[in-house]
Amino acid sequence: MAFKQFLEELYAPMDGVTVRAMFGGLGVFKHATMFALAVDEVLYLRADASTEASYAREQVPQFVYRGMKGREVAMPYWQLPERLYDEPDEFIVWAKAAFDAAMRAAADKAKGKRPAQKGTVKKAAPRKLRATTPNASPRPKPSRKR
């Protein structure tokens, strides 16, 4: 609970931010859009193609979790550089960039676009229908009567 209060104070200059418990960690939201998460008292900010280079320069890790069958899945969240905890003005710049990245992702999702994420498995192509012989009769439809 103390880390949640710490995050609320950290985000205080950024109006409308809420921090709430979810999936054993914390989600950071603004206008119902999640743009940061905290797991084991480590804060991760949302990133996209326009902001990932900043995290790479800081040499911080990307958030990865174990999915089904033990497969690692990389999420579009990157660990906040430690130095930013002591630089509140610069922290807010990074936090706003994370919110902007989350809003771009939400806009893309609304348009039906889905950006490729590193570490995720792409959807398989739909299966082809089973070929039938020219003389084969179609399967009878099941009766809907009860």
Stockholm file with secondary structure:
# STOCKHOLM 1.0

chainA/1-146         MAFKQFLEELYAPMDGVTVRAMFGGLGVFKHATMFALAVDEVLYLRADASTEASYAREQVPQFVYRGMKGREVAMPYWQLPERLYDEPDEFIVWAKAAFDAAMRAAADKAKGKRPAQKGTVKKAAPRKLRATTPNASPRPKPSRKR
#=GR chainA/1-146 SS CHHHHHHHHHTTTSTTEEEEEETTEEEEEETTEEEEEEETTEEEEECCTTTHHHHHHHTCCEEEEECGGGCEEEEEEEECCGGGGGCHHHHHHHHHHHHHHHHHHHHHHHTTCCCCCTTCCCCCCCCCCCCCCTTCCCCCCCCCCC
#=GC SS_cons         CHHHHHHHHHTTTSTTEEEEEETTEEEEEETTEEEEEEETTEEEEECCTTTHHHHHHHTCCEEEEECGGGCEEEEEEEECCGGGGGCHHHHHHHHHHHHHHHHHHHHHHHTTCCCCCTTCCCCCCCCCCCCCCTTCCCCCCCCCCC
//
